[in-house]
């Protein structure tokens, strides 16, 4: 086994989920990530914790979704998560388009039925990470070896140094009232973040980390956004997504390709038409777009916004949290003819932060 796999597992245990003796741990891995599953079980054993393995196989999921049209919350799965201390989810694909022939409406209904389980998972110590499987390398247009190097270079790093660098942006955004994002003549959007905490993602819940993020006040978003980086969702590529906001709500939307996927996301529930996250990518070690949002949203010189659910930790006690069964991130390239304004002051221009000048 590549020694970087063991290092990956150790970072998850020590840094991301703070694993403790006696913890009940769910390890959800697909077949393509068997090596990491083995390493995680070894590390969990070293800590004296108790693992339960879940098979997160996209083929099985596709078979179920194509044969069923009536979804209810699976109480037995909810009970498992309720008794869990730590939930580790690993992504790795044998076919990145496996779910492309599942109807988007079916995916939306399934997400709604499973929302209580997701909410319970997010209340635990959790980590979502990526194993460098060949299918994901192919989607990124990289060799398997090249993709392995890319993934583990992004994961196996000094996260304390990342935290210190990103803390400079947290200091700017956390006390702020209003943020404006401008990119070319296609994106100009403002939103209030007043009272909502800004979080520093340095590889804890998401591994890799590399972003600073908060939640907009739900009804405050105004303007238009063109997400010029592609979105890969439900096995389909959605390109050139444009959203128009009024009083926080998406009132008009379009996409160059697979607009029906975007439409079904926005129609999932009432909360899916409001923003649940504003994130600023700060990890310049992630320097290549790979059609993998876990990495792409952390790229330096980008911002991302997510329609749907807001994370509890990003919403102040005096503000209302946007609730939804979905949380779908989309990316704006901020490297040219772009700026981020915080309370009227430019804090990033063409990808360069004021504390980097």
LUMMAR-938706 format. One record per residue: residue in one letter; x, y, z of N, C-alpha, C in turn. Coordinates in steps of 0.02 Angstrom, whole numbers, plus 50000, padded with zeros to 5 digits. Layout:
aXYZXYZXYZ ...
END
This chain:
x500424994050000500005000050000500445006350000 x500255011149959500615017549957500615020650027 x501195022550054501205025350121500795031750129 x500655035150074500245041150078499525039550096 x499305033350083498625031450103498575031150179 x499065028150211499085027950284499125035050313 x499525039250283499575046150306498905049750300 x498565048450245497895051250233497425049250290 x497425042750307496995040150360497175043250427 x497815044050441498035046950505497825054250511 x497865058050456497645065050457496905065550472 x496505061050441495785060950454495665059850529 x495995054750557495875052950627496105058350675 x496715060750666497005065350714496775072550704 x496785074750641496655081850627495915083250613 x495605079150571494935080850547494375079150596 x494405073350628493845071350671494035070550744 x494665071650762494885071150831494655064550862 x494855059150831494625052550851494835050950923 x494375047950961494495046251030494355038851043 x494685036051093494555029251113493825028351131 x493525022951107492825021651121492325024751074 x492565029051028492105032050979491785026650935 x491145027650920490805023750869490885027350802 x491185023850753491395027150691491065023650631 x490725027650590490485025150525491005026950472 x491215021950433491685022950378491315021150314 x491115026150276490735025150215491195025950155 x491355020450123491825020450067491565016450009 x491685018649947491525014649888492075009549874 x491945004549831492454999549816493105002349790 x493075007849753493685010749724494165013549777 x493925014149839494345016849893494515011449945 x494565005249923494684999749970495325000850011 x495855003249979496485004250016496395009150074 x496045014550061495925019450115495465016550168 x494975012450147494535009250196494945004850243 x495415000950216495834996650257496255000850305 x496565006150278496995010450320496585013750375 x495985015850360495555018950410495375014050465 x495235007850447495075002850498495685001450542 x496275001350512496885000450552496965006150602 x496875012250578496975018050622496435018250676 x495815016750658495275016550707495435011350761 x495705005650740495915000550788496465003050834 x496945006650806497495009450846497235014050901 x496695017650886496415022350934495945019050985 x495775012650973495305009351018494585011451006 x494425013550945493745015450926493385009550892 x492745010450876492325004950851492055006550782 x492325003450729492105005150661491505001150637 x491095004350596490575000950557490685003150485 x490714998350439490844999850369490195000250330 x490125005550290489565006250244489835006250173 x489495002750128489705002350059489345007850020 x489715013050002489425018749966489525017749891 x489205012649864489305010649794488805014149748 x489055017749699488615021549654488195017049610 x488445011049593488045006449553487425004149592 x487525002349655486965000249696486465005849705 x486725011849718486285017649726485885018949663 x486205018549605485855019549542485305014449533 x485445008149548484955002849540484335004249583 x484455006549644483895007949689483485013949664 x483835019249644483475025349624483085024249559 x483325019949515482965018649453482385013949461 x482355010349517481825005549527481295007849577 x481405013549608480945015849659480725022949644 x480095024449661479845031249651479465033649713 x479575030349769479235032149831479745031849888 x479945037549912480485037749961480235040250029 x480435036750081480315038850150480985038750186 x481035042650240481655042750278481795035750307 x482355032650290482525025950317482705026450391 x482245024450434482335025350506482915021350533 x483065015550503483615011450528484285014950515 x484335018450458484945022050443485015028250488 x484445031450502484445037050547484665034950617 x484425029050639484615026450705485365025150709 x485655022550655486375021350654486755027850663 x486555033050626486915039350630486815042650699 x486225041750727486105044550794486575041550846 x486765035250838487195031850886487935032750869 x488085036550817488765037450792489085043550822 x489735043050838490115048850861490485052250803 x490715048150756491125050650700490875047550635 x490805051750583490595049250517491115051350466 x491425046350435491935047550384491665045350316 x491605050050269491345048450202491905049450152 x492005044450110492545044650060492225044349991 x492465048549946492255048349876492785045149834 x492575040849788493015037749739492575034049689 x492695035249626492235032549575492565027549529 x492175022549509492365018149454492055020649389 x491515024549394491195027649336490865034149360 x491145039749341490905046149366490215047949338 x489995044549285489335045949256488835040449273 x488965036549325488535030949342487815033049353 x487705038849383487025040949399486725045649347 x487035046049288486815050949239486125049349209 x485905043049214485245041249188484725040549243 x484865043249301484365043849353484025050649346 x483365050549344482985056649334483145061849388 x483285068049369483445073149419482905074049472 x482275073249453481725073849501481765068249553 x481955062349531482045056749578482585058349628 x483145061049604483695062949650483455068149700 x483055072949678482805078149723482355075149776 x481905070549757481455067349806481845063149855 x482355059649831482765055549876483145059949926 x483395065549902483745070249947483285072750002 x482655074349983482185076650033482055071350086 x481965065150065481825059750112482415058550160 x483015059850136483615058550177483875064650214 x483515070250210483745076350244483835075350319 x483375071850355483495070850427484145067150442 x484335062550399484955058850409485555063450398 x485515067450346486065072150333486145077150390 x485585079650414485605084450470485925081250531 x485755074950544486045071450602486795070250592 x486995068450531487705067550516488105073850529 x487815079550508488175085850515488225088150587 x487855085050632487905086750703488455082850737 x488755078050702489285073950730489965076750710 x490505073550734491165074850706491195071050640 x491325074750586491285071450521491835073950475 x491975069950425492475071750374492265068950307 x492295073150256492195071050187492855071850151 x493075066450117493725066750084493695062850018 x494245062949982494285059949915494865054949913 x494735049149884495275044449867495405045149792 x496035045149771496185046449700496085040349655 x495455039049638495285033349596495395035049522 x495515030049480495645031349409495085035049373 x494455033649389493905037149355493915044549370 x494095046349431494135053449448494735056749415 x495275052949406495855055449368495655056749296 x495265052249267495045053049198494615059249190 x494145060349237493725066249234494135072649238 x494675072449278495115078249286495605078849228 x495585074249180496025074049122496755073649144 x496875069149193497545068049219497685060549218 x498335058849218498525051849226498355049649297 x498305043149308498165040649375498715042849424 x499335042149404499885044149447499875051649460 x499745055549407499725062749415499165064849462 x498595061449457498035063149500498175061049572 x498495055449582498695053449650499135058649682 x499625061149643500065066349670499675072649686 x499215074449641498805080449651498395079849715 x498045074249725497605073349783498005073349847 x498535069349850498895068749913499325074849928 x499545078449877499885084849890499395089849921 x498755089449902498255093949929498035091949999 x498115085650017497855082950080498405082350133 x498965079650115499495078150164499955084250171 x499735089250211500105095450214500055098450284 x500385104050294500405107450358499775111750365 x499275108950399498635112450404498655118150454 x499125118150500499195123850546499415130150508 x499855129150459500075134850418499505137450375 x499085132950349498495135050311498025139150355 x497915136750416497475140250462497715147450474 x498375148250485498645154950500498565159650440 x498685157050380498615161250321497895163450311 x497435158850318496725160350305496415164550361 x496715164250419496445168250475496435175650458 x496875177950413496895184950394496245187050358 x495965182350319495335183850286494755183250334 x494795178650381494275178050432494215184550471 x494785187550488494785193850526494435199450488 x494455199250422494125204250381493375202850376 x493195196650364492505194950347492065193950408 x492335191450463491925189650520491535195550549 x491825201550556491435207050584491045210950531 x491055208750469490775212650414490015212650413 x489745217550377489015217950367488815216050296 x489195218450246488995217350177489585215250134 x489445210650088489945208350040489685209449969 x490125211849926489955212549855490465208749814 x490215204749766490635200949721490515203549650 x491065205649618491025208249549491525204449506 x491295202149448491755198749401491535200449330 x491955204349295491785206349228491125210049226 x490745209149172490085212249167489525207049174 x489705201149202489205195749208489025194249280 x489415196649328489285195249399489335201649439 x488805203349472488785208849519488245207249570 x488445204949628487965202649678488175205149747 x487695207349786487825209449854487425205149902 x487665204649963487315200850014487535203150083 x487085202550130487255203850200487515197550232 x488045198350273488295192950314488285195050388 x487915200350401487905203450467487665198450520 x488095197350570487915192950625488075185650613 x488295183850554488455176850538489205175650544 x489405170450581490125169150591490465166950526 x491095168650520491525166350465491965160650491 x491975155150454492355149350475492985148550433 x493495145950464494145144650432494195137150420 x494145135150357494175128050339494895126150323 x495205122850371495905120650362495955113050369 x495505109550334495565102350328495235098350384 x494735101150416494395097450468493805093550438 x493245096750428492665093150402492755091150328 x493025095550289493195094050219493945093150215 x494155087750184494875086350175494995084750101 x495315089150062495695094950085495255100950104 x495555105350145495265111750161495575117050117 x495455123350136495755128850098495265134250079 x494765135550122494295140850108494095144350172 x493825150250164493505154050217492775154850196 x492295153450240491605153450218491135155550273 x490555158050251490025160150296489365159050261 x488815161250293488155160850262487885167850250 x487615169250192487265175550182486625175650223 x486415181550244485735182250271485255180650214 x484795176050226484425172750171484085177550123 x483745182750149483355187050105483735193150080 x484395193150090484785199250075485125199150007 x485145193649973485545192949912485195196549854 x485575200849820485305204649763485815204749707 x485575203649645486025204249588486045198049545 x486565197749503486635192349455487335189149462 x487355182649451487985178949454488035174349394 x488605174349361488765169249311489305164849341 x489145158549351489635153749376489995150849316 x490595153449303490935151849241491365145549244 x491405142449303491705135749308491145130549305 x491245124949269490715120049264490535116849331 x489915114749335489665110849392489565103749369 x489815098949409489705091849393489255089149447 x488635087749429488125085849478487705080049452 x487605075049494487195069249475487425066049410 x488095065849402488375062649343488315066649279 x488145073049284488065077249225488465083749233 x488715086249178489065092649177488565098149162 x488535103049206488105108949197488565114949188 x488495118449133488975123849117488625130649114 x489025135849129488815142849125488145143949159 x488125142049222487525143249262487465150649278 x486885153549265486755160449285486145160649330 x486195164549384485655165349431485525172749442 x484895174449447484695181249464484315181149530 x484515185549577484235185649644483845192049656 x483275191249689482895196849715482645195049785 x482785199349833482595197949903482835191049925 x483435189149901483745182949920483555176949878 x483015177349841482755171549804482995171549732 x483135165449705483275164749634482625165749596 x482585171149557481975172649520482055170949446 x482675169749424482785167749355483435163749353 x483455158749310484055154649305484135151949235 x484745150249217484885147349152485545143549156 x485645139049108486285135549102486375133749028 x486995134049006487145132448936487025125048921 x487165120748970487115113548961486795110349022 x486325105849010485965102149063485615106849111 x485255111649084484875116249126484355112649167 x484095106949143483585103249180483845100849248 x484495099249251484785097149315484765103049364 x484955108949341484935114849383484225116349405 x483745115749360483045117149376482805112549432 x482965106149428482735101449479483065102849546 x483695104949545484015106949608483635112649640 x483475117749601483135123649627482415122149648 x482115116949619481435115049636481395109949692 x481965108149721481955102949773481495104849830 x481545111049854481125113549908481195121149908 x480845124449953480855131749954481555134449968 x481935131150012482595133550030483115132949975 x482965128849924483455127749871483535133749825 x483095138649831483145144749790483485150549826 x483765149049884484125154049923484845151749935 x485295156449944485995154549957486085152350029 x486465146850037486645144450103487375145450120 x487775147450071488495148250084488805153250036 x489275157050062489755160850022490445158550044 x490845156049997491505153650013492035157049970 x492625158149999493185161249964493755156249961 x493935154049901494475149149893495145152249906 x495575148749945496225151549963496795146549958 x496665140549932497175135349929497505135349860 x498075138749854498395139249788498785133049769 x498835128149816499115121749797498615117849753 x497985119649756497485116949710497455121749651 x497835120349600497935125049545497655122449479 x497235117249482496955114449422496235112649434 x495795114449388495085112649392495005105349375 x494655101549418494635094249410493925091449409 x493415095649403492715093449406492555089849471 x492875091849524492765088949590492695094749639 x492075096049661491955102049701492325101949767 x492475096149793492855095649855493535099149849 x493825099049789494455102449775494345109249742 x493905109349692493835115349650493615121449689 x493175120549739492935126349777493475129449821 x494035125849832494575128549873495105132049831 x495065131749765495585134849723495665142149740 x496295144349743496415151449748496125155049689 x495965161549697495695165649644494985163649624 x494605160849671493905159149658493475160949718 x492835161849704492335161749757491815156549736 x491465153949786490915149549770490315151249813 x489735149749786489105150849820488705144449815 x488355142649868487955136549869487225138249878 x486815135749833486095136149845485895130649893 x485425132149937485175127049983485395127950054 x485495122450088485605122150160486205126350183 x486105130050236486645133550270486875129350329 x487525129250341487795125450398487655129250463 x487475125450515487295128450579487825133350604 x488455131350599488995135250627489105141950593 x488795142950534488895149150498488305154050506 x487845152350549487255156650558487225159050630 x487215165650640487175168450706486505167150740 x486505167450805485905165650843485325170250830 x485455176350805484905180950790484665180550718 x484985176250678484785175550608484465168750596 x484075168350544483725162150526484155158150478 x484215151650493484615147250450484205144950390 x484495145450330484145142850271484165135250272 x483575132250267483515124950270483335122150201 x483655116750184483515113450120483805106450121 x483555102150078483825095350071484455095350027 x484605100949995485195101249950485675106549974 x486285105849953486815110849961487265110049901 x487185114349851487525113549787487965119649775 x488625118549774489115123949765489245125249691 x489345131649675489535133649607490065139049611 x490505139449560491125143249566491155148949515 x491425154649539491585160449497492335161349496 x492625161849437493335163349429493455170749445 x493895172149493494025179049514494735181249496 x495055177949449495755179349435495855185549391 x495345187649354495415193449309494785197749312 x494895204449308494345209149304493815207849358 x494055206549418493605204449472493825207549538 x493355208049584493525210549650493015208249702 x493245207849764492815206649822492835212949864 x492245215549879492185221349923491855219249988 x492135221450044491845220250110491715226950141 x491075228350154490865234850181491165240650141 x491155239850075491375245150030492115245550016 x492515241550052493245241450041493445235449999 x493865236449949494105230949907494605226949948 x494465220449958494915216149997495265210949953 x495015210149892495365205949843495235208749774 x495765209349734495695211649666496095207049620 x495755204349569496065199749521496435194149558 x496135191749611496405185949647496895187449702 x497115193649708497615195449759497275198749818 x497385196049878497105198949939497525204949961 x497205209349999497565215350023498145213450068 x498105207950104498645205950149499205202250112 x499135201450046499655198250006500055203349965 x499835209449964500165214549922500845216449952 
END
